[in-house]
Amino acid sequence: MNHPWHTKAACQGLAPEIFYPPTDDEADAAEAKAVCGVCTVREPCLEFALTVREKDGIWGGATERERRRLIRQRRRTA
């Protein structure tokens, strides 16, 4: 990944498995969400995932289901 914000991400150097839990369940996503919760680039990370319609993993503190919901909400308000 070659995004200016990526080098500042709190997930740098952590095991990728943390951000790709086996299910979209809140309990499985908790560890990744905790990392994202203190990340200074959470918003650009989430916007990237929404823009490219990332299907897998936790991005910007949001699961795939949560990202789909955000996209639907944005469509309604546009």
Beta strands, then each sheet from edge to edge (+ up, - down):
end
